[in-house]
Amino acid sequence: MNTHISTMRYALEIATLSRLLDEKERHIQMLQDTIAIKDEQLATMVTCAKELGDRQAAADAVGIPRIAA
């Protein structure tokens, strides 16, 4: 009887650890998705900043007043 209880206890512990591992994997995937979104947003911001800088440099070169941000 004691062996059966220990086996059941280990089975329950394994099930609990498996569930926790699944939760951690979902959390990691969520973080990876968030990082991908943030990377895309950052790339868009960099592109916009470069374009604005290029426009401002062109405006400065021909004497056009500063472009409002």
N, C-alpha and C positions, 0 to 999 in steps of 0.2 A: 504494500500500500504506500509506503514511504517513497519508493521509487516512482510510482505513478504520479504522486504529488509533485515530486521534483521535475519530472518530465513535463507535466502540465505547466509548472511555473516557468520552465525554460521556454516552452512553446509560447506562452503569453509574453514573455520578455522579448522573444524574437519577433513576434507580431507587432509589439509596441515599437521596437527599434526599426522595423521595416516601415511602419507608418511614418515615423519621424524622418526617416531617410527620404521617403517620398515627398514629404512636406518641404524638406530642405532642397530637394531637386527642383520642385516647383518654384521655390523662392529664388534659387539660382537662375532659373530660366527667366523669371520675371525681371531680375536684375540685369541679365544679359539683354533682354528686350529694351529695358529702360536705357541702358548704355547705348544701344544701337540708335534709339530715337534721339538721345542727346547728341551723339556724334553727328547725326544728320542735321540736327538743328544748328550745331556749331559750324558745320561745313557751309550751310546756307548763310549764316551770319558772316563768315569769313568772305564768302563770295560777294555778298552785299557790301561789306566794308571795303573790299578791294575795288568794286565798281564805283562806289561813292568816292574813294580816294582818287581813282583814275579820272572821274568827272571833275573833281576839284582841281587836280593837277592841270587838266586841260583848260578849265576855266581860268586858273591862275596864269597860265601861259599866254592867253589871249586878253587878259585884263578884265575878265568878268568878275563882278563882286562875289564874295563868298556865298556858297550854296548853304542855305539854312538846313540844319540837321533835323 
